[in-house]
């Protein structure tokens, strides 16, 4: 993750709405792109959803992508 800012969270274990904080981060900083790295397990879908919601709420057009990791550590997409 050299040269990147990394944020980590777990929607299953953390009882927070990540989208609000992510929206603030995107609005108040010069973000060039967003890469969402998530596991293939269903609960990690909450991270992807929160990031998409934050990008929309920020009012900025920022390129983004999703990378999904399998439970055995392989990149799926």
mmCIF file of the N, C-alpha and C atoms, coordinates in Angstrom:
data_MODEL
# 
_entry.id   MODEL 
# 
loop_
_atom_site.group_PDB 
_atom_site.id 
_atom_site.type_symbol 
_atom_site.label_atom_id 
_atom_site.label_alt_id 
_atom_site.label_comp_id 
_atom_site.label_asym_id 
_atom_site.label_entity_id 
_atom_site.label_seq_id 
_atom_site.pdbx_PDB_ins_code 
_atom_site.Cartn_x 
_atom_site.Cartn_y 
_atom_site.Cartn_z 
_atom_site.occupancy 
_atom_site.B_iso_or_equiv 
_atom_site.pdbx_formal_charge 
_atom_site.auth_seq_id 
_atom_site.auth_comp_id 
_atom_site.auth_asym_id 
_atom_site.auth_atom_id 
_atom_site.pdbx_PDB_model_num 
ATOM 1   N N  . UNK A 1 1  ? 0.834   -1.191  0.000  1.00 0.00 ? 1  UNK A N  1 
ATOM 2   C CA . UNK A 1 1  ? 0.000   0.000   0.000  1.00 0.00 ? 1  UNK A CA 1 
ATOM 3   C C  . UNK A 1 1  ? 0.881   1.258   0.000  1.00 0.00 ? 1  UNK A C  1 
ATOM 4   N N  . UNK A 1 2  ? 2.111   1.089   -0.467 1.00 0.00 ? 2  UNK A N  1 
ATOM 5   C CA . UNK A 1 2  ? 3.034   2.216   -0.515 1.00 0.00 ? 2  UNK A CA 1 
ATOM 6   C C  . UNK A 1 2  ? 2.435   3.373   -1.312 1.00 0.00 ? 2  UNK A C  1 
ATOM 7   N N  . UNK A 1 3  ? 2.522   4.577   -0.760 1.00 0.00 ? 3  UNK A N  1 
ATOM 8   C CA . UNK A 1 3  ? 2.023   5.764   -1.439 1.00 0.00 ? 3  UNK A CA 1 
ATOM 9   C C  . UNK A 1 3  ? 0.521   5.954   -1.340 1.00 0.00 ? 3  UNK A C  1 
ATOM 10  N N  . UNK A 1 4  ? -0.144  5.150   -0.527 1.00 0.00 ? 4  UNK A N  1 
ATOM 11  C CA . UNK A 1 4  ? -1.600  5.242   -0.391 1.00 0.00 ? 4  UNK A CA 1 
ATOM 12  C C  . UNK A 1 4  ? -1.965  5.424   1.079  1.00 0.00 ? 4  UNK A C  1 
ATOM 13  N N  . UNK A 1 5  ? -3.092  6.026   1.312  1.00 0.00 ? 5  UNK A N  1 
ATOM 14  C CA . UNK A 1 5  ? -3.643  6.119   2.657  1.00 0.00 ? 5  UNK A CA 1 
ATOM 15  C C  . UNK A 1 5  ? -4.607  4.952   2.815  1.00 0.00 ? 5  UNK A C  1 
ATOM 16  N N  . UNK A 1 6  ? -4.465  4.199   3.896  1.00 0.00 ? 6  UNK A N  1 
ATOM 17  C CA . UNK A 1 6  ? -5.275  3.007   4.098  1.00 0.00 ? 6  UNK A CA 1 
ATOM 18  C C  . UNK A 1 6  ? -6.203  3.193   5.295  1.00 0.00 ? 6  UNK A C  1 
ATOM 19  N N  . UNK A 1 7  ? -7.476  2.921   5.088  1.00 0.00 ? 7  UNK A N  1 
ATOM 20  C CA . UNK A 1 7  ? -8.465  2.928   6.159  1.00 0.00 ? 7  UNK A CA 1 
ATOM 21  C C  . UNK A 1 7  ? -8.973  1.501   6.313  1.00 0.00 ? 7  UNK A C  1 
ATOM 22  N N  . UNK A 1 8  ? -9.136  1.046   7.534  1.00 0.00 ? 8  UNK A N  1 
ATOM 23  C CA . UNK A 1 8  ? -9.551  -0.331  7.779  1.00 0.00 ? 8  UNK A CA 1 
ATOM 24  C C  . UNK A 1 8  ? -10.794 -0.328  8.659  1.00 0.00 ? 8  UNK A C  1 
ATOM 25  N N  . UNK A 1 9  ? -11.733 -1.210  8.337  1.00 0.00 ? 9  UNK A N  1 
ATOM 26  C CA . UNK A 1 9  ? -12.923 -1.348  9.155  1.00 0.00 ? 9  UNK A CA 1 
ATOM 27  C C  . UNK A 1 9  ? -13.570 -2.695  8.958  1.00 0.00 ? 9  UNK A C  1 
ATOM 28  N N  . UNK A 1 10 ? -14.462 -3.032  9.870  1.00 0.00 ? 10 UNK A N  1 
ATOM 29  C CA . UNK A 1 10 ? -15.203 -4.281  9.789  1.00 0.00 ? 10 UNK A CA 1 
ATOM 30  C C  . UNK A 1 10 ? -16.662 -3.999  10.150 1.00 0.00 ? 10 UNK A C  1 
ATOM 31  N N  . UNK A 1 11 ? -17.554 -3.993  9.161  1.00 0.00 ? 11 UNK A N  1 
ATOM 32  C CA . UNK A 1 11 ? -18.953 -3.684  9.435  1.00 0.00 ? 11 UNK A CA 1 
ATOM 33  C C  . UNK A 1 11 ? -19.617 -4.677  10.398 1.00 0.00 ? 11 UNK A C  1 
ATOM 34  N N  . UNK A 1 12 ? -19.096 -5.880  10.447 1.00 0.00 ? 12 UNK A N  1 
ATOM 35  C CA . UNK A 1 12 ? -19.678 -6.879  11.342 1.00 0.00 ? 12 UNK A CA 1 
ATOM 36  C C  . UNK A 1 12 ? -19.315 -6.598  12.800 1.00 0.00 ? 12 UNK A C  1 
ATOM 37  N N  . UNK A 1 13 ? -18.097 -6.127  13.028 1.00 0.00 ? 13 UNK A N  1 
ATOM 38  C CA . UNK A 1 13 ? -17.616 -5.909  14.391 1.00 0.00 ? 13 UNK A CA 1 
ATOM 39  C C  . UNK A 1 13 ? -17.764 -4.471  14.876 1.00 0.00 ? 13 UNK A C  1 
ATOM 40  N N  . UNK A 1 14 ? -17.758 -3.520  13.958 1.00 0.00 ? 14 UNK A N  1 
ATOM 41  C CA . UNK A 1 14 ? -17.876 -2.103  14.323 1.00 0.00 ? 14 UNK A CA 1 
ATOM 42  C C  . UNK A 1 14 ? -19.322 -1.663  14.142 1.00 0.00 ? 14 UNK A C  1 
ATOM 43  N N  . UNK A 1 15 ? -19.898 -1.111  15.163 1.00 0.00 ? 15 UNK A N  1 
ATOM 44  C CA . UNK A 1 15 ? -21.289 -0.668  15.096 1.00 0.00 ? 15 UNK A CA 1 
ATOM 45  C C  . UNK A 1 15 ? -21.352 0.825   14.745 1.00 0.00 ? 15 UNK A C  1 
ATOM 46  N N  . UNK A 1 16 ? -20.883 1.163   13.530 1.00 0.00 ? 16 UNK A N  1 
ATOM 47  C CA . UNK A 1 16 ? -20.860 2.553   13.069 1.00 0.00 ? 16 UNK A CA 1 
ATOM 48  C C  . UNK A 1 16 ? -21.291 2.622   11.607 1.00 0.00 ? 16 UNK A C  1 
ATOM 49  N N  . UNK A 1 17 ? -21.669 3.818   11.181 1.00 0.00 ? 17 UNK A N  1 
ATOM 50  C CA . UNK A 1 17 ? -21.969 4.063   9.766  1.00 0.00 ? 17 UNK A CA 1 
ATOM 51  C C  . UNK A 1 17 ? -20.733 4.691   9.148  1.00 0.00 ? 17 UNK A C  1 
ATOM 52  N N  . UNK A 1 18 ? -19.956 3.884   8.450  1.00 0.00 ? 18 UNK A N  1 
ATOM 53  C CA . UNK A 1 18 ? -18.724 4.370   7.836  1.00 0.00 ? 18 UNK A CA 1 
ATOM 54  C C  . UNK A 1 18 ? -18.964 5.458   6.809  1.00 0.00 ? 18 UNK A C  1 
ATOM 55  N N  . UNK A 1 19 ? -20.105 5.471   6.164  1.00 0.00 ? 19 UNK A N  1 
ATOM 56  C CA . UNK A 1 19 ? -20.331 6.391   5.047  1.00 0.00 ? 19 UNK A CA 1 
ATOM 57  C C  . UNK A 1 19 ? -20.249 7.849   5.471  1.00 0.00 ? 19 UNK A C  1 
ATOM 58  N N  . UNK A 1 20 ? -20.698 8.176   6.666  1.00 0.00 ? 20 UNK A N  1 
ATOM 59  C CA . UNK A 1 20 ? -20.653 9.574   7.122  1.00 0.00 ? 20 UNK A CA 1 
ATOM 60  C C  . UNK A 1 20 ? -19.210 10.059  7.254  1.00 0.00 ? 20 UNK A C  1 
ATOM 61  N N  . UNK A 1 21 ? -18.366 9.287   7.912  1.00 0.00 ? 21 UNK A N  1 
ATOM 62  C CA . UNK A 1 21 ? -16.966 9.664   8.091  1.00 0.00 ? 21 UNK A CA 1 
ATOM 63  C C  . UNK A 1 21 ? -16.233 9.677   6.752  1.00 0.00 ? 21 UNK A C  1 
ATOM 64  N N  . UNK A 1 22 ? -16.488 8.693   5.911  1.00 0.00 ? 22 UNK A N  1 
ATOM 65  C CA . UNK A 1 22 ? -15.846 8.652   4.596  1.00 0.00 ? 22 UNK A CA 1 
ATOM 66  C C  . UNK A 1 22 ? -16.254 9.856   3.748  1.00 0.00 ? 22 UNK A C  1 
ATOM 67  N N  . UNK A 1 23 ? -17.509 10.263  3.831  1.00 0.00 ? 23 UNK A N  1 
ATOM 68  C CA . UNK A 1 23 ? -17.965 11.448  3.095  1.00 0.00 ? 23 UNK A CA 1 
ATOM 69  C C  . UNK A 1 23 ? -17.167 12.667  3.524  1.00 0.00 ? 23 UNK A C  1 
ATOM 70  N N  . UNK A 1 24 ? -16.981 12.828  4.821  1.00 0.00 ? 24 UNK A N  1 
ATOM 71  C CA . UNK A 1 24 ? -16.203 13.971  5.332  1.00 0.00 ? 24 UNK A CA 1 
ATOM 72  C C  . UNK A 1 24 ? -14.759 13.917  4.843  1.00 0.00 ? 24 UNK A C  1 
ATOM 73  N N  . UNK A 1 25 ? -14.172 12.742  4.867  1.00 0.00 ? 25 UNK A N  1 
ATOM 74  C CA . UNK A 1 25 ? -12.784 12.592  4.408  1.00 0.00 ? 25 UNK A CA 1 
ATOM 75  C C  . UNK A 1 25 ? -12.672 12.967  2.933  1.00 0.00 ? 25 UNK A C  1 
ATOM 76  N N  . UNK A 1 26 ? -13.596 12.492  2.118  1.00 0.00 ? 26 UNK A N  1 
ATOM 77  C CA . UNK A 1 26 ? -13.563 12.773  0.678  1.00 0.00 ? 26 UNK A CA 1 
ATOM 78  C C  . UNK A 1 26 ? -13.805 14.257  0.412  1.00 0.00 ? 26 UNK A C  1 
ATOM 79  N N  . UNK A 1 27 ? -14.764 14.854  1.105  1.00 0.00 ? 27 UNK A N  1 
ATOM 80  C CA . UNK A 1 27 ? -15.083 16.264  0.882  1.00 0.00 ? 27 UNK A CA 1 
ATOM 81  C C  . UNK A 1 27 ? -13.938 17.188  1.290  1.00 0.00 ? 27 UNK A C  1 
ATOM 82  N N  . UNK A 1 28 ? -13.217 16.848  2.339  1.00 0.00 ? 28 UNK A N  1 
ATOM 83  C CA . UNK A 1 28 ? -12.228 17.753  2.922  1.00 0.00 ? 28 UNK A CA 1 
ATOM 84  C C  . UNK A 1 28 ? -10.794 17.487  2.484  1.00 0.00 ? 28 UNK A C  1 
ATOM 85  N N  . UNK A 1 29 ? -10.605 16.566  1.550  1.00 0.00 ? 29 UNK A N  1 
ATOM 86  C CA . UNK A 1 29 ? -9.258  16.238  1.103  1.00 0.00 ? 29 UNK A CA 1 
ATOM 87  C C  . UNK A 1 29 ? -9.224  16.097  -0.414 1.00 0.00 ? 29 UNK A C  1 
ATOM 88  N N  . UNK A 1 30 ? -8.026  16.180  -0.962 1.00 0.00 ? 30 UNK A N  1 
ATOM 89  C CA . UNK A 1 30 ? -7.832  16.069  -2.403 1.00 0.00 ? 30 UNK A CA 1 
ATOM 90  C C  . UNK A 1 30 ? -7.605  14.601  -2.772 1.00 0.00 ? 30 UNK A C  1 
ATOM 91  N N  . UNK A 1 31 ? -8.673  13.819  -2.740 1.00 0.00 ? 31 UNK A N  1 
ATOM 92  C CA . UNK A 1 31 ? -8.605  12.393  -3.034 1.00 0.00 ? 31 UNK A CA 1 
ATOM 93  C C  . UNK A 1 31 ? -8.586  12.205  -4.556 1.00 0.00 ? 31 UNK A C  1 
ATOM 94  N N  . UNK A 1 32 ? -7.604  11.454  -5.056 1.00 0.00 ? 32 UNK A N  1 
ATOM 95  C CA . UNK A 1 32 ? -7.460  11.246  -6.494 1.00 0.00 ? 32 UNK A CA 1 
ATOM 96  C C  . UNK A 1 32 ? -8.208  10.007  -6.981 1.00 0.00 ? 32 UNK A C  1 
ATOM 97  N N  . UNK A 1 33 ? -8.285  8.983   -6.129 1.00 0.00 ? 33 UNK A N  1 
ATOM 98  C CA . UNK A 1 33 ? -8.989  7.752   -6.477 1.00 0.00 ? 33 UNK A CA 1 
ATOM 99  C C  . UNK A 1 33 ? -9.258  6.961   -5.199 1.00 0.00 ? 33 UNK A C  1 
ATOM 100 N N  . UNK A 1 34 ? -10.195 6.013   -5.303 1.00 0.00 ? 34 UNK A N  1 
ATOM 101 C CA . UNK A 1 34 ? -10.534 5.165   -4.163 1.00 0.00 ? 34 UNK A CA 1 
ATOM 102 C C  . UNK A 1 34 ? -10.503 3.714   -4.631 1.00 0.00 ? 34 UNK A C  1 
ATOM 103 N N  . UNK A 1 35 ? -9.811  2.883   -3.878 1.00 0.00 ? 35 UNK A N  1 
ATOM 104 C CA . UNK A 1 35 ? -9.817  1.441   -4.123 1.00 0.00 ? 35 UNK A CA 1 
ATOM 105 C C  . UNK A 1 35 ? -10.379 0.780   -2.871 1.00 0.00 ? 35 UNK A C  1 
ATOM 106 N N  . UNK A 1 36 ? -11.475 0.074   -3.055 1.00 0.00 ? 36 UNK A N  1 
ATOM 107 C CA . UNK A 1 36 ? -12.108 -0.645  -1.957 1.00 0.00 ? 36 UNK A CA 1 
ATOM 108 C C  . UNK A 1 36 ? -11.611 -2.082  -2.035 1.00 0.00 ? 36 UNK A C  1 
ATOM 109 N N  . UNK A 1 37 ? -10.913 -2.520  -1.002 1.00 0.00 ? 37 UNK A N  1 
ATOM 110 C CA . UNK A 1 37 ? -10.434 -3.900  -0.940 1.00 0.00 ? 37 UNK A CA 1 
ATOM 111 C C  . UNK A 1 37 ? -11.269 -4.603  0.123  1.00 0.00 ? 37 UNK A C  1 
ATOM 112 N N  . UNK A 1 38 ? -11.968 -5.640  -0.304 1.00 0.00 ? 38 UNK A N  1 
ATOM 113 C CA . UNK A 1 38 ? -12.869 -6.342  0.601  1.00 0.00 ? 38 UNK A CA 1 
ATOM 114 C C  . UNK A 1 38 ? -12.713 -7.840  0.430  1.00 0.00 ? 38 UNK A C  1 
ATOM 115 N N  . UNK A 1 39 ? -13.120 -8.566  1.446  1.00 0.00 ? 39 UNK A N  1 
ATOM 116 C CA . UNK A 1 39 ? -13.136 -10.020 1.349  1.00 0.00 ? 39 UNK A CA 1 
ATOM 117 C C  . UNK A 1 39 ? -14.434 -10.449 0.679  1.00 0.00 ? 39 UNK A C  1 
ATOM 118 N N  . UNK A 1 40 ? -14.464 -11.685 0.231  1.00 0.00 ? 40 UNK A N  1 
ATOM 119 C CA . UNK A 1 40 ? -15.638 -12.197 -0.467 1.00 0.00 ? 40 UNK A CA 1 
ATOM 120 C C  . UNK A 1 40 ? -16.809 -12.496 0.464  1.00 0.00 ? 40 UNK A C  1 
ATOM 121 N N  . UNK A 1 41 ? -16.601 -12.433 1.770  1.00 0.00 ? 41 UNK A N  1 
ATOM 122 C CA . UNK A 1 41 ? -17.668 -12.734 2.718  1.00 0.00 ? 41 UNK A CA 1 
ATOM 123 C C  . UNK A 1 41 ? -18.741 -11.641 2.668  1.00 0.00 ? 41 UNK A C  1 
ATOM 124 N N  . UNK A 1 42 ? -20.003 -11.993 2.876  1.00 0.00 ? 42 UNK A N  1 
ATOM 125 C CA . UNK A 1 42 ? -21.097 -11.036 2.720  1.00 0.00 ? 42 UNK A CA 1 
ATOM 126 C C  . UNK A 1 42 ? -20.992 -9.782  3.590  1.00 0.00 ? 42 UNK A C  1 
ATOM 127 N N  . UNK A 1 43 ? -20.498 -9.922  4.807  1.00 0.00 ? 43 UNK A N  1 
ATOM 128 C CA . UNK A 1 43 ? -20.469 -8.756  5.693  1.00 0.00 ? 43 UNK A CA 1 
ATOM 129 C C  . UNK A 1 43 ? -19.537 -7.655  5.179  1.00 0.00 ? 43 UNK A C  1 
ATOM 130 N N  . UNK A 1 44 ? -18.535 -7.999  4.386  1.00 0.00 ? 44 UNK A N  1 
ATOM 131 C CA . UNK A 1 44 ? -17.634 -6.988  3.832  1.00 0.00 ? 44 UNK A CA 1 
ATOM 132 C C  . UNK A 1 44 ? -18.327 -6.141  2.760  1.00 0.00 ? 44 UNK A C  1 
ATOM 133 N N  . UNK A 1 45 ? -19.480 -6.591  2.304  1.00 0.00 ? 45 UNK A N  1 
ATOM 134 C CA . UNK A 1 45 ? -20.255 -5.781  1.366  1.00 0.00 ? 45 UNK A CA 1 
ATOM 135 C C  . UNK A 1 45 ? -20.643 -4.447  1.972  1.00 0.00 ? 45 UNK A C  1 
ATOM 136 N N  . UNK A 1 46 ? -20.709 -4.388  3.289  1.00 0.00 ? 46 UNK A N  1 
ATOM 137 C CA . UNK A 1 46 ? -21.022 -3.134  3.966  1.00 0.00 ? 46 UNK A CA 1 
ATOM 138 C C  . UNK A 1 46 ? -19.965 -2.072  3.739  1.00 0.00 ? 46 UNK A C  1 
ATOM 139 N N  . UNK A 1 47 ? -18.703 -2.482  3.621  1.00 0.00 ? 47 UNK A N  1 
ATOM 140 C CA . UNK A 1 47 ? -17.632 -1.531  3.321  1.00 0.00 ? 47 UNK A CA 1 
ATOM 141 C C  . UNK A 1 47 ? -17.802 -0.949  1.924  1.00 0.00 ? 47 UNK A C  1 
ATOM 142 N N  . UNK A 1 48 ? -18.097 -1.818  0.985  1.00 0.00 ? 48 UNK A N  1 
ATOM 143 C CA . UNK A 1 48 ? -18.297 -1.378  -0.395 1.00 0.00 ? 48 UNK A CA 1 
ATOM 144 C C  . UNK A 1 48 ? -19.483 -0.423  -0.487 1.00 0.00 ? 48 UNK A C  1 
ATOM 145 N N  . UNK A 1 49 ? -20.571 -0.777  0.152  1.00 0.00 ? 49 UNK A N  1 
ATOM 146 C CA . UNK A 1 49 ? -21.768 0.064   0.145  1.00 0.00 ? 49 UNK A CA 1 
ATOM 147 C C  . UNK A 1 49 ? -21.494 1.427   0.783  1.00 0.00 ? 49 UNK A C  1 
ATOM 148 N N  . UNK A 1 50 ? -20.792 1.435   1.907  1.00 0.00 ? 50 UNK A N  1 
ATOM 149 C CA . UNK A 1 50 ? -20.477 2.692   2.602  1.00 0.00 ? 50 UNK A CA 1 
ATOM 150 C C  . UNK A 1 50 ? -19.605 3.591   1.740  1.00 0.00 ? 50 UNK A C  1 
ATOM 151 N N  . UNK A 1 51 ? -18.622 3.009   1.065  1.00 0.00 ? 51 UNK A N  1 
ATOM 152 C CA . UNK A 1 51 ? -17.741 3.805   0.207  1.00 0.00 ? 51 UNK A CA 1 
ATOM 153 C C  . UNK A 1 51 ? -18.497 4.386   -0.980 1.00 0.00 ? 51 UNK A C  1 
ATOM 154 N N  . UNK A 1 52 ? -19.353 3.591   -1.610 1.00 0.00 ? 52 UNK A N  1 
ATOM 155 C CA . UNK A 1 52 ? -20.162 4.091   -2.734 1.00 0.00 ? 52 UNK A CA 1 
ATOM 156 C C  . UNK A 1 52 ? -21.076 5.221   -2.276 1.00 0.00 ? 52 UNK A C  1 
ATOM 157 N N  . UNK A 1 53 ? -21.713 5.030   -1.130 1.00 0.00 ? 53 UNK A N  1 
ATOM 158 C CA . UNK A 1 53 ? -22.606 6.055   -0.581 1.00 0.00 ? 53 UNK A CA 1 
ATOM 159 C C  . UNK A 1 53 ? -21.832 7.343   -0.292 1.00 0.00 ? 53 UNK A C  1 
ATOM 160 N N  . UNK A 1 54 ? -20.638 7.211   0.272  1.00 0.00 ? 54 UNK A N  1 
ATOM 161 C CA . UNK A 1 54 ? -19.810 8.370   0.588  1.00 0.00 ? 54 UNK A CA 1 
ATOM 162 C C  . UNK A 1 54 ? -19.360 9.101   -0.670 1.00 0.00 ? 54 UNK A C  1 
ATOM 163 N N  . UNK A 1 55 ? -18.984 8.348   -1.682 1.00 0.00 ? 55 UNK A N  1 
ATOM 164 C CA . UNK A 1 55 ? -18.569 8.985   -2.939 1.00 0.00 ? 55 UNK A CA 1 
ATOM 165 C C  . UNK A 1 55 ? -19.720 9.783   -3.543 1.00 0.00 ? 55 UNK A C  1 
ATOM 166 N N  . UNK A 1 56 ? -20.907 9.228   -3.524 1.00 0.00 ? 56 UNK A N  1 
ATOM 167 C CA . UNK A 1 56 ? -22.076 9.937   -4.055 1.00 0.00 ? 56 UNK A CA 1 
ATOM 168 C C  . UNK A 1 56 ? -22.397 11.171  -3.221 1.00 0.00 ? 56 UNK A C  1 
ATOM 169 N N  . UNK A 1 57 ? -22.361 11.025  -1.904 1.00 0.00 ? 57 UNK A N  1 
ATOM 170 C CA . UNK A 1 57 ? -22.715 12.129  -1.009 1.00 0.00 ? 57 UNK A CA 1 
ATOM 171 C C  . UNK A 1 57 ? -21.680 13.255  -1.037 1.00 0.00 ? 57 UNK A C  1 
ATOM 172 N N  . UNK A 1 58 ? -20.447 12.941  -1.415 1.00 0.00 ? 58 UNK A N  1 
ATOM 173 C CA . UNK A 1 58 ? -19.391 13.960  -1.420 1.00 0.00 ? 58 UNK A CA 1 
ATOM 174 C C  . UNK A 1 58 ? -19.601 15.002  -2.505 1.00 0.00 ? 58 UNK A C  1 
ATOM 175 N N  . UNK A 1 59 ? -20.331 14.634  -3.561 1.00 0.00 ? 59 UNK A N  1 
ATOM 176 C CA . UNK A 1 59 ? -20.534 15.558  -4.666 1.00 0.00 ? 59 UNK A CA 1 
ATOM 177 C C  . UNK A 1 59 ? -19.339 15.637  -5.608 1.00 0.00 ? 59 UNK A C  1 
ATOM 178 N N  . UNK A 1 60 ? -18.326 14.826  -5.381 1.00 0.00 ? 60 UNK A N  1 
ATOM 179 C CA . UNK A 1 60 ? -17.137 14.823  -6.230 1.00 0.00 ? 60 UNK A CA 1 
ATOM 180 C C  . UNK A 1 60 ? -17.177 13.617  -7.156 1.00 0.00 ? 60 UNK A C  1 
ATOM 181 N N  . UNK A 1 61 ? -16.580 13.764  -8.329 1.00 0.00 ? 61 UNK A N  1 
ATOM 182 C CA . UNK A 1 61 ? -16.427 12.631  -9.232 1.00 0.00 ? 61 UNK A CA 1 
ATOM 183 C C  . UNK A 1 61 ? -15.009 12.116  -9.066 1.00 0.00 ? 61 UNK A C  1 
ATOM 184 N N  . UNK A 1 62 ? -14.887 10.960  -8.440 1.00 0.00 ? 62 UNK A N  1 
ATOM 185 C CA . UNK A 1 62 ? -13.580 10.372  -8.164 1.00 0.00 ? 62 UNK A CA 1 
ATOM 186 C C  . UNK A 1 62 ? -13.581 8.943   -8.702 1.00 0.00 ? 62 UNK A C  1 
ATOM 187 N N  . UNK A 1 63 ? -12.576 8.584   -9.496 1.00 0.00 ? 63 UNK A N  1 
ATOM 188 C CA . UNK A 1 63 ? -12.506 7.208   -9.977 1.00 0.00 ? 63 UNK A CA 1 
ATOM 189 C C  . UNK A 1 63 ? -12.375 6.238   -8.800 1.00 0.00 ? 63 UNK A C  1 
ATOM 190 N N  . UNK A 1 64 ? -13.075 5.100   -8.917 1.00 0.00 ? 64 UNK A N  1 
ATOM 191 C CA . UNK A 1 64 ? -13.012 4.114   -7.840 1.00 0.00 ? 64 UNK A CA 1 
ATOM 192 C C  . UNK A 1 64 ? -13.091 2.718   -8.416 1.00 0.00 ? 64 UNK A C  1 
ATOM 193 N N  . UNK A 1 65 ? -12.622 1.767   -7.637 1.00 0.00 ? 65 UNK A N  1 
ATOM 194 C CA . UNK A 1 65 ? -12.666 0.361   -8.045 1.00 0.00 ? 65 UNK A CA 1 
ATOM 195 C C  . UNK A 1 65 ? -12.825 -0.505  -6.804 1.00 0.00 ? 65 UNK A C  1 
ATOM 196 N N  . UNK A 1 66 ? -13.277 -1.713  -7.031 1.00 0.00 ? 66 UNK A N  1 
ATOM 197 C CA . UNK A 1 66 ? -13.425 -2.692  -5.949 1.00 0.00 ? 66 UNK A CA 1 
ATOM 198 C C  . UNK A 1 66 ? -12.549 -3.884  -6.262 1.00 0.00 ? 66 UNK A C  1 
ATOM 199 N N  . UNK A 1 67 ? -11.757 -4.309  -5.292 1.00 0.00 ? 67 UNK A N  1 
ATOM 200 C CA . UNK A 1 67 ? -10.939 -5.514  -5.407 1.00 0.00 ? 67 UNK A CA 1 
ATOM 201 C C  . UNK A 1 67 ? -11.451 -6.472  -4.341 1.00 0.00 ? 67 UNK A C  1 
ATOM 202 N N  . UNK A 1 68 ? -11.832 -7.679  -4.763 1.00 0.00 ? 68 UNK A N  1 
ATOM 203 C CA . UNK A 1 68 ? -12.349 -8.676  -3.831 1.00 0.00 ? 68 UNK A CA 1 
ATOM 204 C C  . UNK A 1 68 ? -11.320 -9.770  -3.614 1.00 0.00 ? 68 UNK A C  1 
ATOM 205 N N  . UNK A 1 69 ? -11.078 -10.089 -2.354 1.00 0.00 ? 69 UNK A N  1 
ATOM 206 C CA . UNK A 1 69 ? -10.104 -11.097 -1.965 1.00 0.00 ? 69 UNK A CA 1 
ATOM 207 C C  . UNK A 1 69 ? -10.865 -12.333 -1.461 1.00 0.00 ? 69 UNK A C  1 
ATOM 208 N N  . UNK A 1 70 ? -10.465 -13.513 -1.916 1.00 0.00 ? 70 UNK A N  1 
ATOM 209 C CA . UNK A 1 70 ? -11.118 -14.748 -1.454 1.00 0.00 ? 70 UNK A CA 1 
ATOM 210 C C  . UNK A 1 70 ? -10.687 -15.063 -0.029 1.00 0.00 ? 70 UNK A C  1 
ATOM 211 N N  . UNK A 1 71 ? -11.375 -16.000 0.596  1.00 0.00 ? 71 UNK A N  1 
ATOM 212 C CA . UNK A 1 71 ? -11.033 -16.355 1.975  1.00 0.00 ? 71 UNK A CA 1 
ATOM 213 C C  . UNK A 1 71 ? -9.661  -17.037 2.074  1.00 0.00 ? 71 UNK A C  1 
ATOM 214 N N  . UNK A 1 72 ? -9.120  -17.494 0.926  1.00 0.00 ? 72 UNK A N  1 
ATOM 215 C CA . UNK A 1 72 ? -7.782  -18.068 0.944  1.00 0.00 ? 72 UNK A CA 1 
ATOM 216 C C  . UNK A 1 72 ? -6.728  -17.090 0.397  1.00 0.00 ? 72 UNK A C  1 
ATOM 217 N N  . UNK A 1 73 ? -7.083  -15.816 0.264  1.00 0.00 ? 73 UNK A N  1 
ATOM 218 C CA . UNK A 1 73 ? -6.128  -14.769 -0.085 1.00 0.00 ? 73 UNK A CA 1 
ATOM 219 C C  . UNK A 1 73 ? -5.903  -14.483 -1.550 1.00 0.00 ? 73 UNK A C  1 
ATOM 220 N N  . UNK A 1 74 ? -6.701  -15.068 -2.425 1.00 0.00 ? 74 UNK A N  1 
ATOM 221 C CA . UNK A 1 74 ? -6.553  -14.819 -3.865 1.00 0.00 ? 74 UNK A CA 1 
ATOM 222 C C  . UNK A 1 74 ? -7.401  -13.623 -4.287 1.00 0.00 ? 74 UNK A C  1 
ATOM 223 N N  . UNK A 1 75 ? -6.890  -12.858 -5.256 1.00 0.00 ? 75 UNK A N  1 
ATOM 224 C CA . UNK A 1 75 ? -7.666  -11.739 -5.805 1.00 0.00 ? 75 UNK A CA 1 
ATOM 225 C C  . UNK A 1 75 ? -8.696  -12.290 -6.775 1.00 0.00 ? 75 UNK A C  1 
ATOM 226 N N  . UNK A 1 76 ? -9.964  -11.989 -6.533 1.00 0.00 ? 76 UNK A N  1 
ATOM 227 C CA . UNK A 1 76 ? -11.049 -12.505 -7.363 1.00 0.00 ? 76 UNK A CA 1 
ATOM 228 C C  . UNK A 1 76 ? -11.445 -11.517 -8.458 1.00 0.00 ? 76 UNK A C  1 
ATOM 229 N N  . UNK A 1 77 ? -11.455 -10.230 -8.156 1.00 0.00 ? 77 UNK A N  1 
ATOM 230 C CA . UNK A 1 77 ? -11.844 -9.231  -9.149 1.00 0.00 ? 77 UNK A CA 1 
ATOM 231 C C  . UNK A 1 77 ? -11.253 -7.900  -8.813 1.00 0.00 ? 77 UNK A C  1 
# 
